[in-house]
Amino acid sequence: MADGILLERAGIPAVSLCTDAFRITAEAMARSLGFPGYQYVAVPHPIASRTLAEIDVIARDFLPEIIRVLGAGLTIRPAD
């Protein structure tokens, strides 16, 4: 969370990811850094014990939300 906020403060578009188990902590950190309401993407917990294939599925599933938070206005093509 802190890295994403610091990048945004520097004018670099960023999106922070955290697992849903850490939502309260993420929101508290954003408030403490002066960014209450900072938008981030919460993915399913846990991540560390997942296989690369499972992480790939999560990344694909959450890509539209990541792009929405970045505000890029990009469209996503279906996977080949």
C-alpha positions in Angstrom: 0.0 0.0 0.0 2.7 2.5 1.0 4.6 1.9 -2.3 1.6 2.6 -4.4 0.8 5.8 -2.4 4.4 7.0 -2.7 4.4 6.4 -6.4 1.1 8.3 -6.8 2.5 11.2 -4.8 5.5 11.2 -7.2 3.0 11.4 -10.2 3.5 7.8 -11.3 0.3 6.0 -11.8 0.2 2.9 -9.6 -2.2 0.4 -8.2 -1.7 -1.4 -4.9 -2.7 -5.0 -4.4 -3.4 -6.7 -1.2 -5.2 -9.9 -0.2 -8.7 -9.5 1.2 -7.6 -10.6 4.6 -5.6 -7.4 4.9 -8.3 -4.9 3.8 -8.6 -3.2 7.3 -4.8 -2.9 7.5 -4.6 -1.5 4.0 -7.2 1.1 4.6 -5.6 2.1 7.9 -2.3 2.5 6.2 -3.8 4.7 3.5 -5.4 6.9 6.1 -2.2 7.2 8.1 -0.3 8.2 4.9 -2.9 10.9 4.2 -4.8 9.1 1.5 -8.2 8.1 3.1 -10.3 6.3 0.4 -7.2 5.3 -1.6 -8.4 2.8 -4.2 -6.6 -0.5 -4.3 -7.4 -4.0 -5.5 -8.0 -6.8 -3.0 -7.3 -10.3 -4.3 -8.2 -13.7 -2.6 -6.1 -14.7 0.4 -3.6 -16.4 0.6 -1.2 -15.8 -2.3 2.1 -17.2 -1.0 0.9 -20.8 -1.1 -0.6 -20.7 -4.6 0.9 -22.2 -7.7 2.0 -20.0 -10.6 -1.0 -21.3 -12.5 -3.4 -20.2 -9.8 -1.7 -16.8 -9.6 -2.1 -16.5 -13.3 -5.8 -17.1 -13.1 -6.1 -14.5 -10.3 -4.1 -12.0 -12.3 -6.4 -12.5 -15.3 -9.6 -12.3 -13.2 -8.5 -9.1 -11.5 -6.9 -7.3 -14.5 -10.1 -5.3 -15.4 -10.2 -4.0 -11.8 -6.5 -3.1 -11.8 -7.0 -1.2 -15.1 -10.1 0.5 -13.6 -8.2 1.7 -10.6 -5.3 2.9 -12.8 -7.9 4.9 -14.8 -6.2 3.9 -18.0 -9.4 3.4 -20.0 -7.9 0.4 -21.7 -9.9 -2.5 -23.0 -8.9 -6.0 -22.4 -8.8 -8.6 -25.2 -9.9 -12.2 -24.4 -7.1 -14.6 -23.7 -6.0 -16.6 -26.7 
